[in-house]
Amino acid sequence: MEEEWYRVTDYLTAYYDPWGEDWEQDGPSTVNLRVARLPVLKHTLKGVWLMADQDKRFVRRVANRRYACPTLDEAFVSFIARKDRQIRIYDARLVKAKEARHLARIEMDKLK
């Protein structure tokens, strides 16, 4: 059996009616997970070469952040860590957006 490493990603799907006949069915998108099984092309002292999206990609064995992981369990742990980081980034952006909106309302009130 060929050796594989794994990468978990998310993607959105949504119902779309291009003719607009079933507009009641249009709704929110759904989050889905995809597990990519990436074949190992070659082992080196520091890592492995993987075939990912029609390109070769080098992944270090020991790294804080890796593109792919040797086990499915590690791939899910890595995915969760990426999403935790994404959440922190968007939370910080939301705070700044609310602050900017608040400042704009203060300036708008001064104009009245």
C-alpha positions as a Markdown table, in Angstrom:
| # | Residue | x | y | z |
|---|---|---|---|---|
| 1 | Met | 0.0 | 0.0 | 0.0 |
| 2 | Glu | 1.2 | 3.5 | -0.9 |
| 3 | Glu | 2.1 | 5.8 | 2.0 |
| 4 | Glu | -0.1 | 8.8 | 2.4 |
| 5 | Trp | -0.1 | 12.0 | 4.5 |
| 6 | Tyr | -3.3 | 13.9 | 5.2 |
| 7 | Arg | -4.6 | 17.5 | 5.2 |
| 8 | Val | -8.1 | 18.5 | 6.4 |
| 9 | Thr | -9.7 | 21.6 | 4.8 |
| 10 | Asp | -13.1 | 23.1 | 4.8 |
| 11 | Tyr | -15.3 | 24.4 | 2.0 |
| 12 | Leu | -18.8 | 25.9 | 1.6 |
| 13 | Thr | -21.7 | 24.6 | -0.5 |
| 14 | Ala | -24.9 | 26.4 | -1.1 |
| 15 | Tyr | -28.1 | 25.7 | -3.1 |
| 16 | Tyr | -28.3 | 27.9 | -6.2 |
| 17 | Asp | -31.0 | 28.1 | -8.7 |
| 18 | Pro | -29.5 | 29.9 | -11.8 |
| 19 | Trp | -33.0 | 30.5 | -13.3 |
| 20 | Gly | -34.5 | 31.9 | -10.1 |
| 21 | Glu | -37.5 | 29.6 | -10.3 |
| 22 | Asp | -37.0 | 28.1 | -6.8 |
| 23 | Trp | -35.9 | 31.2 | -4.9 |
| 24 | Glu | -37.5 | 29.9 | -1.7 |
| 25 | Gln | -34.8 | 27.2 | -1.6 |
| 26 | Asp | -31.9 | 29.6 | -1.7 |
| 27 | Gly | -30.4 | 29.5 | 1.8 |
| 28 | Pro | -27.3 | 29.8 | 3.8 |
| 29 | Ser | -24.2 | 28.0 | 2.8 |
| 30 | Thr | -23.2 | 24.7 | 4.5 |
| 31 | Val | -19.7 | 24.1 | 5.9 |
| 32 | Asn | -18.1 | 20.8 | 4.8 |
| 33 | Leu | -14.8 | 19.1 | 5.6 |
| 34 | Arg | -12.5 | 17.5 | 3.0 |
| 35 | Val | -9.7 | 15.1 | 3.9 |
| 36 | Ala | -7.0 | 15.1 | 1.2 |
| 37 | Arg | -4.9 | 12.0 | 1.0 |
| 38 | Leu | -1.5 | 13.1 | -0.4 |
| 39 | Pro | 0.8 | 10.4 | -1.7 |
| 40 | Val | 4.4 | 10.4 | -0.5 |
| 41 | Leu | 6.8 | 10.7 | -3.4 |
| 42 | Lys | 10.1 | 10.7 | -1.5 |
| 43 | His | 11.5 | 10.6 | 2.0 |
| 44 | Thr | 14.5 | 12.9 | 2.9 |
| 45 | Leu | 16.4 | 13.4 | 6.2 |
| 46 | Lys | 14.3 | 16.5 | 7.0 |
| 47 | Gly | 10.9 | 15.6 | 5.6 |
| 48 | Val | 8.8 | 14.2 | 2.8 |
| 49 | Trp | 7.9 | 15.2 | -0.7 |
| 50 | Leu | 4.1 | 15.0 | -1.4 |
| 51 | Met | 2.0 | 15.2 | -4.5 |
| 52 | Ala | -0.6 | 18.0 | -3.7 |
| 53 | Asp | -2.8 | 19.5 | -6.3 |
| 54 | Gln | -0.7 | 18.4 | -9.2 |
| 55 | Asp | 2.4 | 19.9 | -7.6 |
| 56 | Lys | 5.2 | 18.5 | -5.6 |
| 57 | Arg | 5.3 | 19.9 | -2.1 |
| 58 | Phe | 8.0 | 19.5 | 0.6 |
| 59 | Val | 6.7 | 19.0 | 4.2 |
| 60 | Arg | 9.1 | 19.0 | 7.1 |
| 61 | Arg | 8.7 | 16.1 | 9.6 |
| 62 | Val | 9.2 | 18.3 | 12.6 |
| 63 | Ala | 7.6 | 21.7 | 12.4 |
| 64 | Asn | 5.2 | 23.8 | 14.4 |
| 65 | Arg | 2.9 | 24.2 | 11.3 |
| 66 | Arg | 2.8 | 21.6 | 8.6 |
| 67 | Tyr | 0.9 | 21.5 | 5.3 |
| 68 | Ala | 0.1 | 17.9 | 5.9 |
| 69 | Cys | 0.4 | 15.3 | 8.6 |
| 70 | Pro | 1.4 | 11.6 | 8.7 |
| 71 | Thr | -1.8 | 10.5 | 10.5 |
| 72 | Leu | -5.4 | 11.5 | 10.2 |
| 73 | Asp | -5.6 | 12.3 | 13.9 |
| 74 | Glu | -2.7 | 14.8 | 13.6 |
| 75 | Ala | -4.3 | 16.3 | 10.5 |
| 76 | Phe | -7.5 | 17.0 | 12.5 |
| 77 | Val | -5.5 | 18.6 | 15.3 |
| 78 | Ser | -3.7 | 20.7 | 12.8 |
| 79 | Phe | -7.0 | 21.8 | 11.2 |
| 80 | Ile | -8.4 | 22.7 | 14.5 |
| 81 | Ala | -5.3 | 24.8 | 15.3 |
| 82 | Arg | -5.7 | 26.6 | 12.0 |
| 83 | Lys | -9.3 | 27.4 | 12.6 |
| 84 | Asp | -8.6 | 28.6 | 16.2 |
| 85 | Arg | -6.0 | 31.0 | 14.7 |
| 86 | Gln | -8.5 | 32.1 | 12.0 |
| 87 | Ile | -11.1 | 32.8 | 14.7 |
| 88 | Arg | -8.7 | 34.9 | 16.8 |
| 89 | Ile | -7.8 | 36.9 | 13.6 |
| 90 | Tyr | -11.5 | 37.5 | 12.7 |
| 91 | Asp | -12.4 | 38.3 | 16.3 |
| 92 | Ala | -9.7 | 41.0 | 16.4 |
| 93 | Arg | -11.0 | 42.4 | 13.0 |
| 94 | Leu | -14.5 | 42.5 | 14.4 |
| 95 | Val | -13.4 | 44.5 | 17.4 |
| 96 | Lys | -11.6 | 47.0 | 15.2 |
| 97 | Ala | -14.7 | 47.3 | 12.8 |
| 98 | Lys | -17.0 | 48.0 | 15.8 |
| 99 | Glu | -14.5 | 50.6 | 17.1 |
| 100 | Ala | -14.4 | 52.3 | 13.7 |
| 101 | Arg | -18.2 | 52.3 | 13.4 |
| 102 | His | -18.5 | 53.8 | 16.9 |
| 103 | Leu | -16.0 | 56.6 | 16.0 |
| 104 | Ala | -17.9 | 57.3 | 12.8 |
| 105 | Arg | -21.2 | 57.6 | 14.7 |
| 106 | Ile | -19.5 | 60.1 | 17.2 |
| 107 | Glu | -18.3 | 62.2 | 14.2 |
| 108 | Met | -21.7 | 62.0 | 12.6 |
| 109 | Asp | -23.4 | 63.2 | 15.8 |
| 110 | Lys | -21.0 | 66.2 | 15.9 |
| 111 | Leu | -22.2 | 67.2 | 12.4 |
| 112 | Lys | -25.8 | 67.5 | 13.6 |
